[in-house]
């Protein structure tokens, strides 16, 4: 309980520094590109078919997720490891700070999509959340398994490759990318929900600093290593 109180007391002091170290350039680039892609039907004056509108929204969701792969990049990672605030708290704070911005961005994306051909909002939003959580989980895994301070570019490339291969390699009975008029639409989104939960669990498990690595950094910061 004492440790939890300490974490709660320190977290507000971290908001400013964490806010300043967020990868705003990568997030802004992904957000801007996503909005431009979402606005394509309005710019061209065309009315996309339902499958085209769904593909467009899925592409925009992937673009946003590529931006999120940079969220856990921390140039000062090797200096902050010995801090009394656990790394999961610092990572969670990054997500909390960006979540409202991401929600507003996705709302704008949906509003830019032509209403006549727009797929069910709840289901396509679930897909976007799943891809975003998967991106964060992959970033957390990269931070956990490597000493890289900025694993974002590698994680983004891996996510993009996965997005390209997934529709090709997924078993027919486990298709995630069903169309809105496909009988498998509801079952596919049950799988999207499961994928979201699994990815969130993986991200949470990858949060803590490995004991051996944290101890080495603490000794280094104290000048005893």
C-alpha positions in Angstrom: 0.0 0.0 0.0 2.9 2.4 0.9 4.5 1.7 -2.5 1.2 2.4 -4.3 0.8 5.7 -2.5 4.3 6.7 -3.5 3.6 5.9 -7.1 0.4 8.0 -7.0 2.3 10.8 -5.5 5.1 10.8 -8.1 2.9 10.3 -11.2 1.6 13.9 -11.4 5.2 15.1 -11.3 5.9 13.0 -14.3 3.1 14.4 -16.5 5.1 17.4 -17.8 8.4 15.5 -18.5 6.6 12.6 -20.1 4.4 14.9 -22.2 7.5 16.6 -23.6 9.3 13.3 -24.4 6.4 11.8 -26.3 7.2 11.2 -30.0 4.8 13.9 -31.3 6.5 14.1 -34.7 5.8 10.5 -35.5 2.3 10.7 -34.1 1.5 13.9 -36.0 2.9 12.4 -39.2 0.8 9.3 -38.9 -2.3 11.3 -37.8 -2.0 13.7 -40.7 -1.5 11.0 -43.3 -4.4 9.1 -41.9 -6.7 12.1 -42.2 -5.6 12.7 -45.7 -6.3 9.1 -46.7 -9.7 9.2 -45.0 -10.6 12.4 -46.8 -9.9 10.9 -50.2 -13.5 10.3 -51.1 -14.5 13.9 -50.2 -11.6 15.3 -52.2 -12.3 13.3 -55.3 -16.1 13.6 -55.0 -16.6 9.9 -55.5 -18.9 7.6 -53.5 -16.9 4.5 -52.6 -18.5 1.1 -52.5 -19.0 -0.4 -49.0 -16.0 -2.7 -49.4 -13.9 0.2 -50.5 -14.9 2.3 -47.5 -14.1 -0.5 -45.2 -10.7 -1.0 -46.8 -10.0 2.7 -46.5 -10.9 2.8 -42.8 -8.8 -0.3 -42.2 -5.8 1.3 -44.0 -6.3 4.5 -41.9 -6.4 2.4 -38.7 -3.1 0.8 -39.7 -1.5 4.1 -40.4 -2.5 5.3 -36.9 -1.2 2.1 -35.4 2.2 2.6 -37.1 2.4 6.0 -35.3 1.7 4.3 -32.0 4.6 1.9 -32.5 6.8 4.9 -31.6 4.9 5.8 -28.4 7.3 3.9 -26.0 10.4 5.2 -27.6 12.4 6.9 -24.8 15.7 8.5 -25.5 16.4 8.7 -21.8 15.5 5.1 -21.2 18.8 4.1 -19.7 18.7 7.0 -17.3 15.2 6.5 -16.1 15.4 2.8 -15.3 16.6 3.4 -11.7 13.7 5.8 -11.0 11.4 4.9 -8.1 8.4 5.1 -10.5 8.1 1.6 -12.2 8.4 1.5 -15.9 4.8 0.1 -16.3 3.5 3.3 -14.7 5.6 5.5 -17.0 4.4 3.5 -20.0 0.8 3.7 -18.9 1.1 7.4 -18.5 2.2 7.7 -22.1 -0.8 5.8 -23.3 -3.2 7.8 -21.1 -1.8 11.1 -22.4 -2.2 10.0 -26.0 -5.5 8.1 -25.8 -7.8 11.2 -25.9 -5.9 12.6 -28.9 -6.3 9.2 -30.6 -10.0 9.0 -29.8 -10.6 12.5 -31.3 -8.5 11.6 -34.4 -10.5 8.4 -35.0 -13.8 10.3 -34.6 -12.6 12.7 -37.3 -11.7 9.8 -39.5 -15.2 8.3 -39.1 -16.8 11.7 -39.9 -14.7 12.0 -43.0 -16.0 8.6 -44.2 -19.1 8.9 -46.5 -22.1 7.9 -44.3 -23.8 6.0 -47.2 -21.0 3.5 -47.5 -19.6 3.6 -43.9 -19.3 0.2 -42.3 -20.8 -0.4 -38.8 -19.0 2.1 -36.6 -18.7 -0.2 -33.5 -17.1 -3.1 -35.3 -14.7 -1.1 -37.4 -13.7 0.9 -34.3 -13.0 -2.4 -32.5 -10.7 -3.3 -35.4 -8.9 0.0 -35.0 -8.5 -0.4 -31.3 -7.2 -4.0 -31.8 -4.5 -2.9 -34.2 -3.5 0.0 -32.0 -3.2 -2.3 -28.9 -1.3 -4.8 -31.0 1.1 -2.0 -32.0 1.6 -1.0 -28.3 2.1 -4.6 -27.3 4.7 -5.1 -30.0 6.5 -1.9 -28.8 6.4 -3.1 -25.2 7.8 -6.4 -26.2 10.7 -4.8 -28.1 11.5 -2.6 -25.0 11.3 -5.7 -22.8 13.6 -7.9 -25.0 16.1 -5.3 -26.2 18.1 -2.4 -24.8 17.0 -0.1 -27.7 15.9 3.3 -26.6 14.0 3.8 -29.8 12.7 0.5 -31.2 9.8 2.3 -33.0 11.2 2.0 -36.6 11.8 -1.8 -36.2 8.4 -2.3 -34.6 6.6 -0.3 -37.3 8.3 -2.3 -40.0 7.3 -5.6 -38.3 3.7 -4.4 -37.9 3.5 -3.4 -41.5 4.8 -6.7 -42.7 2.4 -8.5 -40.4 -0.5 -6.5 -41.8 0.5 -7.4 -45.3 0.9 -11.2 -44.6 -2.0 -11.7 -42.2 -4.8 -11.7 -44.8 -2.7 -14.1 -47.0 -1.7 -16.5 -44.3 -4.7 -16.6 -42.0 -6.7 -19.9 -42.2 -10.0 -19.6 -44.1 -12.0 -20.4 -41.0 -10.3 -17.8 -38.9 -10.6 -14.8 -41.3 -10.4 -11.5 -39.5 -11.0 -9.3 -42.5 -14.6 -10.1 -43.4 -16.8 -7.7 -45.2 -19.8 -6.2 -43.5 -22.3 -8.3 -45.6 -20.3 -11.5 -44.9 -21.9 -14.1 -42.6 -18.6 -14.3 -40.8 -18.6 -10.6 -39.9 -19.9 -11.2 -36.3 -17.6 -14.1 -35.6 -14.6 -12.2 -37.0 -15.2 -9.4 -34.5 -15.3 -11.8 -31.6 -11.8 -12.8 -32.7 -10.9 -9.1 -32.9 -12.0 -8.7 -29.3 -10.0 -11.8 -28.3 -7.0 -10.4 -30.1 -7.3 -7.1 -28.3 -7.4 -8.8 -24.9 -4.5 -11.0 -25.7 -2.4 -8.1 -27.0 -3.3 -6.0 -23.9 -2.2 -8.9 -21.7 1.1 -9.3 -23.5 1.8 -5.5 -23.3 1.1 -5.6 -19.5 3.4 -8.6 -19.0 6.2 -6.8 -20.9 5.9 -3.7 -18.8 8.3 -4.4 -15.8 12.0 -3.9 -16.2 13.9 -7.3 -16.1 15.5 -7.6 -12.6 19.0 -8.3 -13.9 18.9 -5.4 -16.4 17.4 -3.0 -13.9 20.0 -3.9 -11.3 22.9 -3.3 -13.7 21.5 0.1 -14.6 21.0 1.0 -10.9 24.6 0.1 -10.1 25.8 2.1 -13.2 23.7 5.2 -12.0 25.2 4.9 -8.5 28.7 4.7 -10.0 29.3 1.2 -8.5 29.0 -0.8 -11.8 
